[in-house]
Amino acid sequence: MSTQTARGQPRRTNSSPLTPIDALRLAAFLVFFVGHSFMMNLCQLAVSPWLGLLSPRVDRKYNQQVERWFGVLLLTATRIWAPTTLVLTGDRELLARDGSSSTATPNSDELLAWFAPAIEHGCMVISNHQTYFDWIIIWIMGYFVRCHGLFKITLKAELKHVPVFGWGMRMLDFIFLERKWAKDQLTFARHMRRIVEHDDPAWLLIFPEGTVVCEKRTAISNAYADKMGLKRPAHTLLPRTSGSRVCLSQLRPRIEYLYDLTIGYEGLKSGDIPEDEYGLVSMYGKRVYPREIHIHVKRHRVADIPDDEDGFSQWMLQVFAEKDERMAKFYELGRFPHTASEDSSIPEGRPVLQLTKPATSATLAAEMLWVWAQFAAILVPARYVYGALWTALATALAGLW
C-alpha cells in the first residue's frame, strides 16, 4: 500500500497512532455497536429460553429475526463509520438462463438471480480469509438478498464465553470449534444434522484457510506445501479440508450449490498483509478502510464435488489454486478480471457478470427504527412479566419464613 497521499502527505495506515478524534470515533462506534448488541442479547435471554422449551421451531424463527437485526446493525455501522462499495463479479453460469450469454449483459442488477438457489434451499459458502472484516462484508452481501438471518458461522470455542456476543451467538446456534479434530468432527456432524432436519434454509459460512493471512500462518502453510510437494500459494493459505468435507457430506441432501467467494480489498498490492492494513479498530476508529471491496462469486454444483476424502482434498486445493491466481490478477489490475483478454480462464466472448452496490440501503433508517420498535415490543412486556414473577417468588419465600 502506498504510504503517501496525492498531496505528498503520509497516508494513514492500520499502524498509525490513535488520535483523540480517532478515540472519540471509536468510542462512539463501540457505544452504538455494543449497546445494540446488548439489547439484542436481552431480547434473546428474555424470550428464547421459554420458546426453546415450548417450540424449538418457533425459537429458531425468533433467533433468525435476531440475526436479521444484527445484519442491519452491521450494515448501519459500516455505513456510518466505514462507508464502502461492493464491486461484485461472477461467472455467467450463476444465471441459469444465460446459456448463450445473449440474455444477460454485464452490469445487470441480477444479484438475487445469482443466489436464487441459495435463497430457496440454503447453501455452503467458502471464501478466502483476508481480514476479520470478511465475515461482516459477506453478511452484508447476504442482506442484499434478504438471507441475513440464515447464517451459520464457524468460530473459535473461546468466543462463546465472551459476554453479550458469545452468549448471543450460542443462541443463534453458531458452530464453536476446539481445534481438536476428534471433538470438532462430532460438533460439525451434530450441527449439520440439525440443518438438514430443519425446514428452513441455512447459509453455512466456512473459511477453509482457518485464519487470516499473516506472516506466521504463511510460513506454516509454505512449510506444509514444501513437505507435501505442493506449489506455495502467494496470496492465500493452503486450505484445511477435513471440516469442509464433513459439513458438505452431511449437507448434500439439503443443498444444491456451494458458493465460492474470493475477496480483495482496494488499495493493497501484492505482498501486503490485508489484516495489517485494514484492521477493525483502524476501519471503525481511524477511518483507514477500503473504499471498495471486490468479491468474485463462483458457484459449484454439489453433485459435481467429490465426496471421498482424497478427491475432496484435491478439489479444494484446486479451488484455492484458482483463488491464488485470481488474487494475483486482482493485484495486477486493481480489480478482478472481466474478459478473456485479462484472464485466459474466462471464455472468449463471455465477459463476467459485473455489479456495483454501495454498502447501504435506502430503507436503512426505517429498518433501524423498526428494530428499536421490536426491542420495545419485547422488552417492555418482559420487564413486567419478570417483575411479577420475581415479586411472586419473593412473596412465596417470605411466607416460608
Phi and psi in degrees as a GROMACS rama.xvg file:
@    title "Ramachandran Plot"
@    xaxis  label "Phi"
@    yaxis  label "Psi"
@TYPE xy
-63.659  142.152  SER-2
-99.4713  3.24909  THR-3
-130.675  147.853  GLN-4
-83.1987  177.456  THR-5
-62.306  -24.8757  ALA-6
-89.4558  5.4627  ARG-7
86.2895  2.38553  GLY-8
-83.3613  148.211  GLN-9
-57.9457  132.68  PRO-10
-82.9406  133.952  ARG-11
-69.5484  142.613  ARG-12
-130.575  -179.479  THR-13
-58.0781  -31.2061  ASN-14
-89.6733  -0.888546  SER-15
-62.1005  146.316  SER-16
-63.4984  150.052  PRO-17
-80.531  112.713  LEU-18
-81.5045  167.008  THR-19
-56.61  -39.0405  PRO-20
-66.0121  -40.2276  ILE-21
-59.2864  -43.6858  ASP-22
-61.7939  -40.2953  ALA-23
-65.7142  -41.9651  LEU-24
-59.4681  -47.2646  ARG-25
-65.2017  -40.1737  LEU-26
-63.1089  -42.4937  ALA-27
-62.9281  -41.0767  ALA-28
-61.5862  -45.8109  PHE-29
-64.1859  -40.4369  LEU-30
-61.7548  -45.6978  VAL-31
-64.8184  -49.5863  PHE-32
-74.3343  -50.0909  PHE-33
-68.5411  -38.0202  VAL-34
-60.5841  -47.2076  GLY-35
-66.8273  -38.308  HIS-36
-62.6117  -38.5286  SER-37
-63.6015  -42.0189  PHE-38
-62.93  -40.1117  MET-39
-64.1212  -40.6222  MET-40
-64.3645  -39.7761  ASN-41
-60.7373  -41.2706  LEU-42
-62.4674  -38.9131  CYS-43
-65.4224  -48.0714  GLN-44
-65.8656  -29.8052  LEU-45
-74.5677  -30.8935  ALA-46
-117.925  -43.0472  VAL-47
-60.2632  -40.2636  SER-48
-58.8273  -37.0405  PRO-49
-72.8203  -44.0893  TRP-50
-63.1325  -37.4941  LEU-51
-60.3649  -32.7971  GLY-52
-80.2811  -39.3696  LEU-53
-81.9527  -42.6654  LEU-54
-155.798  95.5684  SER-55
-55.4382  -33.8005  PRO-56
-66.1095  -45.2326  ARG-57
-64.8537  -36.0934  VAL-58
-63.8856  -39.2306  ASP-59
-61.833  -45.0362  ARG-60
-61.9781  -39.9856  LYS-61
-62.8345  -44.1476  TYR-62
-73.0579  -25.2839  ASN-63
-63.3288  -37.3733  GLN-64
-67.1067  -39.6981  GLN-65
-59.3591  -41.1508  VAL-66
-65.329  -34.9054  GLU-67
-64.4938  -41.4222  ARG-68
-55.5484  -44.6876  TRP-69
-66.0209  -37.0153  PHE-70
-61.9339  -41.7811  GLY-71
-64.4377  -38.8644  VAL-72
-62.2887  -45.0872  LEU-73
-60.0303  -44.5321  LEU-74
-65.3275  -42.0497  LEU-75
-65.2028  -45.2021  THR-76
-62.7219  -41.0708  ALA-77
-67.3893  -40.0211  THR-78
-61.6954  -37.8566  ARG-79
-82.6235  -45.493  ILE-80
-99.0156  -27.3252  TRP-81
-144.986  61.5931  ALA-82
-61.1071  127.02  PRO-83
-139.848  173.668  THR-84
-126.545  136.466  THR-85
-88.6595  124.945  LEU-86
-111.065  104.869  VAL-87
-104.335  137.545  LEU-88
-125.407  155.2  THR-89
-155.649  152.51  GLY-90
-62.7518  142.486  ASP-91
-67.1713  -17.8219  ARG-92
-65.8533  -10.4991  GLU-93
-63.8212  -25.4667  LEU-94
-102.206  112.005  LEU-95
-61.025  -32.0594  ALA-96
-83.424  2.49928  ARG-97
-95.582  38.4894  ASP-98
-61.5285  -30.9787  GLY-99
-106.036  -4.11021  SER-100
70.5082  7.53032  SER-101
-98.2083  -8.29075  SER-102
-103.205  -2.75939  THR-103
-145.679  129.19  ALA-104
-109.047  154.569  THR-105
-54.8389  149.731  PRO-106
76.0455  5.90353  ASN-107
-72.6992  140.294  SER-108
-82.0585  82.035  ASP-109
-120.913  25.8269  GLU-110
-61.7376  -38.2249  LEU-111
-60.5169  -39.149  LEU-112
-67.986  -35.5629  ALA-113
-58.0547  -37.0102  TRP-114
-109.645  16.3922  PHE-115
-53.6936  -47.6556  ALA-116
-64.1574  -34.3228  PRO-117
-70.9606  -33.5039  ALA-118
-64.6566  -38.3621  ILE-119
-82.6351  -42.5997  GLU-120
-114.766  -8.87363  HIS-121
85.9365  176.803  GLY-122
-166.212  173.75  CYS-123
-110.463  135.003  MET-124
-118.666  127.092  VAL-125
-118.396  152.602  ILE-126
-153.995  154.02  SER-127
-68.638  158.86  ASN-128
-121.055  96.7221  HIS-129
-88.2647  -48.8765  GLN-130
-142.856  171.784  THR-131
-76.1337  0.552483  TYR-132
-84.0968  -12.3644  PHE-133
-54.4986  -48.6606  ASP-134
-66.8887  -29.9416  TRP-135
-66.9742  -46.6752  ILE-136
-69.4204  -31.7768  ILE-137
-68.356  -38.1989  ILE-138
-63.5668  -41.2775  TRP-139
-63.8509  -40.1264  ILE-140
-61.0157  -39.1829  MET-141
-62.0109  -33.1196  GLY-142
-60.2991  -40.5698  TYR-143
-65.3126  -22.2158  PHE-144
-109.169  15.556  VAL-145
58.0595  37.1938  ARG-146
-117.736  21.4777  CYS-147
-77.1299  3.05971  HIS-148
-107.443  11.1687  GLY-149
-114.149  1.63014  LEU-150
-73.4307  140.465  PHE-151
-123.25  121.364  LYS-152
-120.951  140.7  ILE-153
-88.0918  136.12  THR-154
-141.1  162.001  LEU-155
-67.2681  141.085  LYS-156
-59.7494  -30.4795  ALA-157
-61.4928  -26.5753  GLU-158
-70.9175  -19.7934  LEU-159
-70.5021  -13.6436  LYS-160
-95.1697  -3.52481  HIS-161
-67.7478  126.88  VAL-162
-54.4287  144.915  PRO-163
68.7213  -69.4761  VAL-164
-66.0809  -47.54  PHE-165
-63.702  -43.4988  GLY-166
-61.4333  -45.051  TRP-167
-62.8144  -42.5033  GLY-168
-67.66  -29.8382  MET-169
-65.3218  -40.5651  ARG-170
-72.9603  -22.0003  MET-171
-79.4637  -2.39178  LEU-172
63.8116  39.5596  ASP-173
-71.6185  167.666  PHE-174
-106.891  114.096  ILE-175
-103.497  126.262  PHE-176
-110.825  141.826  LEU-177
-89.2802  -8.05434  GLU-178
63.8603  25.7102  ARG-179
-124.582  111.633  LYS-180
-60.2369  -33.8257  TRP-181
-59.3684  -38.3101  ALA-182
-83.4761  -41.9563  LYS-183
-65.9034  -33.0352  ASP-184
-60.4065  -41.9847  GLN-185
-68.4195  -38.2989  LEU-186
-62.8561  -47.3215  THR-187
-57.5709  -49.8671  PHE-188
-61.3359  -40.7912  ALA-189
-64.1658  -44.9647  ARG-190
-67.2789  -39.4786  HIS-191
-66.6503  -37.0818  MET-192
-61.1496  -39.9691  ARG-193
-64.8489  -40.8683  ARG-194
-62.3594  -42.8315  ILE-195
-67.1546  -37.6357  VAL-196
-74.0593  -28.4494  GLU-197
-76.5381  155.283  HIS-198
-94.226  10.5213  ASP-199
-117.291  148.31  ASP-200
-71.0263  159.744  PRO-201
-140.656  148.443  ALA-202
-108.719  106.081  TRP-203
-87.0221  117.151  LEU-204
-103.633  122.942  LEU-205
-131.177  135.383  ILE-206
-103.512  97.3769  PHE-207
-60.315  -22.8135  PRO-208
-67.3023  -21.1718  GLU-209
88.7396  -25.4825  GLY-210
-162.194  172.619  THR-211
-74.4519  156.626  VAL-212
-64.5694  128.681  VAL-213
-154.151  169.975  CYS-214
-59.9204  -43.9892  GLU-215
-63.7679  -48.371  LYS-216
-71.0775  -31.8083  ARG-217
-63.7743  -41.1528  THR-218
-62.6955  -42.2104  ALA-219
-64.8595  -43.7262  ILE-220
-61.6139  -43.4275  SER-221
-65.5081  -39.2668  ASN-222
-63.4078  -40.1996  ALA-223
-68.3001  -39.3721  TYR-224
-60.4225  -43.9657  ALA-225
-63.1397  -41.7917  ASP-226
-63.3577  -38.9897  LYS-227
-93.549  1.11038  MET-228
71.4037  30.7673  GLY-229
-101.12  157.996  LEU-230
-71.4251  135.089  LYS-231
-70.227  126.471  ARG-232
-72.8632  146.035  PRO-233
-93.7618  -27.4218  ALA-234
-128.316  1.61022  HIS-235
-135.093  178.971  THR-236
-106.545  157.356  LEU-237
-63.8199  135.414  LEU-238
-76.4153  149.308  PRO-239
-90.6241  131.421  ARG-240
-107.669  -19.787  THR-241
-61.839  -50.3335  SER-242
-63.4339  -43.3904  GLY-243
-62.188  -39.7017  SER-244
-66.3176  -44.7338  ARG-245
-60.2988  -43.9841  VAL-246
-62.435  -48.6377  CYS-247
-66.1293  -36.3298  LEU-248
-60.6877  -41.0644  SER-249
-72.6969  -32.5614  GLN-250
-85.4239  -10.0609  LEU-251
-51.4434  -39.8786  ARG-252
-68.9825  -15.4945  PRO-253
-102.509  -38.9649  ARG-254
-114.291  154.62  ILE-255
-100.559  -30.6451  GLU-256
-132.804  150.015  TYR-257
-107.24  127.347  LEU-258
-97.3196  130.244  TYR-259
-114.223  109.667  ASP-260
-104.426  140.518  LEU-261
-122.293  122.148  THR-262
-110.155  135.101  ILE-263
-134.557  142.675  GLY-264
-108.93  129.615  TYR-265
-63.7977  156.362  GLU-266
87.9541  -4.56551  GLY-267
-102.212  155.379  LEU-268
-123.674  165.513  LYS-269
-56.9217  131.896  SER-270
101.5  -20.3775  GLY-271
-68.6009  150.804  ASP-272
-101.606  107.439  ILE-273
-52.6796  -41.773  PRO-274
-66.4538  -27.9804  GLU-275
-73.2149  -23.7025  ASP-276
-93.6436  -38.1309  GLU-277
-127.062  76.837  TYR-278
-85.3671  159.629  GLY-279
-62.0254  -39.3662  LEU-280
-64.6715  -43.1087  VAL-281
-68.9908  -35.0318  SER-282
-68.8454  -44.8323  MET-283
-93.4506  -9.60853  TYR-284
-113.594  -46.9017  GLY-285
-97.2503  1.42396  LYS-286
61.0958  27.8596  ARG-287
-98.8308  92.7  VAL-288
-147.558  157.297  TYR-289
-76.0297  133.663  PRO-290
-76.6569  -19.1549  ARG-291
-136.622  139.449  GLU-292
-123.26  120.756  ILE-293
-96.9493  133.2  HIS-294
-131.476  121.504  ILE-295
-99.2133  131.927  HIS-296
-112.334  124.748  VAL-297
-127.697  145.833  LYS-298
-123.929  133.138  ARG-299
-117.854  130.578  HIS-300
-71.2346  127.563  ARG-301
-58.9895  -37.2105  VAL-302
-62.2034  -21.3867  ALA-303
-91.8288  -4.45003  ASP-304
-93.2288  128.28  ILE-305
-58.5743  144.981  PRO-306
-101.511  -21.4887  ASP-307
-74.7329  157.807  ASP-308
-60.9819  -48.8696  GLU-309
-66.5923  -44.7535  ASP-310
-62.8794  -42.0846  GLY-311
-66.8372  -40.8673  PHE-312
-59.8811  -45.0412  SER-313
-64.5218  -38.906  GLN-314
-63.2975  -46.0143  TRP-315
-66.2435  -38.6066  MET-316
-61.7823  -38.7514  LEU-317
-66.5337  -40.7217  GLN-318
-58.7751  -43.3432  VAL-319
-78.1749  -25.8181  PHE-320
-64.5398  -40.7747  ALA-321
-66.0929  -38.5285  GLU-322
-60.5206  -42.6776  LYS-323
-62.3232  -42.2356  ASP-324
-66.3213  -38.5262  GLU-325
-64.9332  -39.3701  ARG-326
-67.75  -34.6632  MET-327
-61.7182  -42.2662  ALA-328
-65.1234  -36.4521  LYS-329
-61.1616  -45.6691  PHE-330
-69.2096  -28.4538  TYR-331
-73.2637  -42.9357  GLU-332
-97.5193  -19.5343  LEU-333
82.4778  9.24043  GLY-334
-167.333  170.552  ARG-335
-78.2898  149.807  PHE-336
-61.4812  151.365  PRO-337
-111.41  -30.037  HIS-338
-137.56  172.023  THR-339
-63.2825  -28.6794  ALA-340
-68.8979  -20.8267  SER-341
-97.9471  -23.9403  GLU-342
-153.472  118.004  ASP-343
-65.9236  -15.959  SER-344
-77.1148  -12.2835  SER-345
-85.4574  127.484  ILE-346
-58.6652  141.209  PRO-347
-59.396  132.613  GLU-348
76.7618  6.94084  GLY-349
-128.108  71.1483  ARG-350
-58.9949  152.094  PRO-351
-68.3665  158.55  VAL-352
-69.053  144.112  LEU-353
-134.39  141.754  GLN-354
-155.008  131.822  LEU-355
-118.456  125.696  THR-356
-135.279  118.349  LYS-357
-59.9148  142.551  PRO-358
-78.5802  70.9582  ALA-359
-159.498  -178.943  THR-360
-150.209  143.324  SER-361
-65.363  -22.7723  ALA-362
-103.224  13.606  THR-363
-61.0399  -44.1637  LEU-364
-61.6979  -42.9753  ALA-365
-64.4896  -37.591  ALA-366
-66.6232  -38.2161  GLU-367
-66.3591  -39.4343  MET-368
-62.2798  -38.8556  LEU-369
-67.0339  -37.1937  TRP-370
-60.245  -46.5219  VAL-371
-62.4918  -39.4725  TRP-372
-61.4296  -39.1006  ALA-373
-69.0779  -37.8589  GLN-374
-53.5873  -50.2061  PHE-375
-63.4713  -41.7001  ALA-376
-64.8841  -25.6301  ALA-377
-93.7494  -47.5963  ILE-378
-79.488  -32.3797  LEU-379
-65.1053  -52.4059  VAL-380
-61.4187  -37.5697  PRO-381
-61.083  -36.8233  ALA-382
-60.2591  -43.4217  ARG-383
-72.1415  -39.2787  TYR-384
-64.5841  -49.5454  VAL-385
-68.118  -33.4287  TYR-386
-63.2688  -42.5542  GLY-387
-66.3931  -40.3211  ALA-388
-63.1737  -40.7657  LEU-389
-65.5615  -41.2001  TRP-390
-63.3396  -44.2247  THR-391
-63.3585  -39.989  ALA-392
-66.2874  -42.9798  LEU-393
-63.4218  -39.2742  ALA-394
-65.5843  -41.3301  THR-395
-65.5899  -40.2007  ALA-396
-66.994  -37.6585  LEU-397
-64.5044  -35.832  ALA-398
-65.7579  -30.2956  GLY-399
-67.9675  -25.9755  LEU-400
